[in-house]
Amino acid sequence: MRQPEQASDAPDDTEDEPAAAAPDDEPATTPDAGSVSDLLERAARAFERADAALREGDLAAYQEAVDEAERLIARAARILQQAATG
């Protein structure tokens, strides 16, 4: 299993990002609990897809879903970190 990426190294290019999310070049001034919660819920669903893909033996789909989950978690962590230090 891969080591989780550091929050600063993770890309933010997920296709189904909510339209209300702040662009990456705009720092968040306060944590949007809805946004963080939504990102973490989406990460949980991605992990569920990863588990299903692994059970089916589809390692490519497994890795894609794990990568997506890691990106979503890293984005949520950045939002919270920016709020704590901003």
C-alpha positions in Angstrom: 0.0 0.0 0.0 1.3 3.5 -0.8 2.3 6.0 1.8 -0.2 8.9 2.0 1.0 12.0 0.2 1.9 15.1 2.1 -0.9 17.7 2.0 1.3 20.1 0.1 2.2 17.5 -2.6 -1.3 16.3 -3.4 -2.9 17.6 -6.6 -6.4 19.1 -6.5 -7.6 18.0 -9.9 -10.7 15.9 -9.1 -13.3 16.0 -11.8 -16.4 16.2 -9.5 -15.3 19.1 -7.2 -18.3 21.0 -6.0 -18.8 24.3 -7.8 -19.0 26.2 -4.5 -15.5 25.2 -3.5 -12.9 28.0 -3.4 -10.4 28.0 -6.2 -7.0 26.7 -5.1 -5.3 30.1 -5.5 -7.7 31.8 -3.0 -6.8 31.0 0.6 -9.7 30.0 2.8 -10.1 32.5 5.6 -12.4 30.3 7.7 -13.0 26.6 7.5 -16.3 25.8 5.7 -17.5 22.9 7.8 -19.8 21.9 4.9 -16.9 21.9 2.4 -14.6 20.0 4.7 -17.4 17.6 5.6 -18.3 17.1 1.9 -14.7 16.5 0.9 -14.3 13.9 3.7 -17.6 12.2 2.7 -16.4 12.1 -0.9 -13.1 10.6 0.3 -15.0 7.9 2.2 -17.0 7.0 -0.9 -13.8 6.8 -2.9 -12.4 4.4 -0.4 -15.6 2.3 -0.7 -15.1 2.2 -4.4 -11.5 1.2 -3.9 -12.5 -1.7 -1.6 -15.1 -2.8 -4.2 -12.5 -2.6 -7.0 -10.0 -4.6 -4.9 -12.6 -7.3 -4.2 -13.2 -7.5 -8.0 -9.4 -7.7 -8.7 -9.4 -4.4 -10.6 -6.1 -3.0 -9.3 -6.2 0.0 -11.7 -9.6 1.2 -10.5 -8.5 0.5 -6.9 -5.5 2.8 -7.3 -7.5 5.5 -9.0 -10.0 5.5 -6.1 -7.3 5.6 -3.4 -5.6 8.4 -5.2 -8.8 10.4 -5.4 -9.5 9.8 -1.7 -6.0 11.0 -0.8 -6.4 14.2 -2.9 -9.8 14.9 -1.2 -8.4 14.4 2.3 -5.3 16.5 1.5 -7.6 19.3 0.3 -9.7 19.1 3.4 -6.6 19.2 5.6 -5.3 22.3 3.7 -8.6 24.1 4.3 -8.4 23.4 8.0 -4.7 24.3 8.1 -5.2 27.6 6.3 -8.0 28.5 8.7 -5.8 27.7 11.7 -2.9 29.7 10.5 -4.7 32.4 8.6 
